[in-house]
């Protein structure tokens, strides 16, 4: 390749595997990020490192978004101050966001794929809980 244009260079490197001193790295095809092996080390007094954890395989890139949409910022802020359980799913029923209360109540985790059956059972469970709470509120109001 004989180009200095960054787009040509990125296109040329896209999907390539490169041998490095840190083993093989792979340039992601969708972004300009690299998949590589991850090691966590502890610095020793002699200046060397003791490896305390090794991924033993390349970890795919998950680039962060520099700009957050206004609705995303509002959602996360609301999830931090609200007493409500907030759960946001993609069209494919993948967990995109959940408040701490939603995580505690459901034991779901970020990026988990939820089946229709699981969502239906969750809906029925929470509907019955809410109905019981409404009945309890009505009973308390009638007693006063």
N, C-alpha and C positions, 0 to 999 in steps of 0.2 A: 504494500500500500504506500502510495506516495502522495499524502495529503496532510495539511496542517489544520484542516477544518475539524473542529471538535466533534461535529456530528458524524463525520466519516470515521473518525477514530472510535467513537462509541459504537457505531454500527459494526465496525470491523472486530471489536473486542467482544461484542454481545454473544453470550453463550460459550465463550472460549474457556478452556481449562488451562491454567498456567501453573507450572511447577515452580515452587518457591522454597526458600529455606524453612518456611512454616508449613510444608507439605503443599498439596494441590489446592488452588483456589479456583472458583468458578465465577465468571462475570455474569450477573443476572441478565436475562433477556428483556425484562420489562422495565428495569431501572438501570442506573449506572452504579449499582452496588455489587459487592462481591460476597459470595458464600465462602466461608472458611472455617477451619477447625478452631474451637475455642479452648483455651487452657487457662485455669486460674492458679496462680502460684503465690507462695508465701516467701517473702524476702528473708534470706538467711544472713547471719552475721558475716559470713565469708564473701558476701556479694553475689552468691548464686541464688537460684530460686528452687524451692521444693514445689513440685506440681501437686496441688491438693485436689484438683478436678480436671478431667479431660473429656471433652465431648466425643472424642474418638471418631467423629464424622464431621463433615461440613455442615454448618448451620446456615440455613437460607436467610437472605436479608429480609428484614421487615422495616423498611424505611419509615421514619415518622413523617407526618405531614407538618410542614412549616406553618401553614395557615390553617386555623381552625374555623369552621363555619360558625356563625353567630349562634345557631340553634344548638350546636354541639357544646359550646361554652355554657349556654344557658342550662342545657340538660345536666351537664356535670355539676354545675353550681347548685342547681335545684336538688340533685341527688345528695349533695353534701349537707344541705341545711334542712331538708325535708324529712319528716317522719315516715313518708310513704316508701313503699317498695317499688322501685322503678326498674323495668326490664324492657330493653329495646332489642327487637329482632329484625334481621334482614328478611327479604322476601323468601329466602331459602331456609328460614327459621334458625339462623345462626345468631348467637348472642353477640350483639355489637356493644352493648353497654348495660351495666346494672349497678344500682346503688348498693351500698353495703347491706342495707336491710334486705334487699331482694336476694343478694348472695347468701345471707344468713338463712333466709326463709326457704330458699329453693335448693341450695347447694349446687347450683349451676356455676359454670365458670366461663370466662371470656372466650369467645370463638367456639363454644360448644354448639354442636348441631342438635337441635331438638326435634323429635319425631312428632307427628300430628297426634299420635296416641298420648304421648307424654303431655303435650300442651292441653289436650282435652281433659285429661285427668287432673292437671293442675287447675284448669278453669273450674271444673266441678268442685274441687276441694275448696278453692278460694271463694266460690259462690256460696257454698254451704257455710263457711266461716262468716262471711259478710251477712248472710241471712240470719244467722244466730245472733250476731251483734246487733242487728236492727231489731230483732225480737226482744233482746235484753233491754235495749234502749226504750222500746215501747212499754215494756213491763215497768221499768223504772219511772217513766213519765206518768203512767196510769196510777202508780202508788202515791204520787205526790199530791 
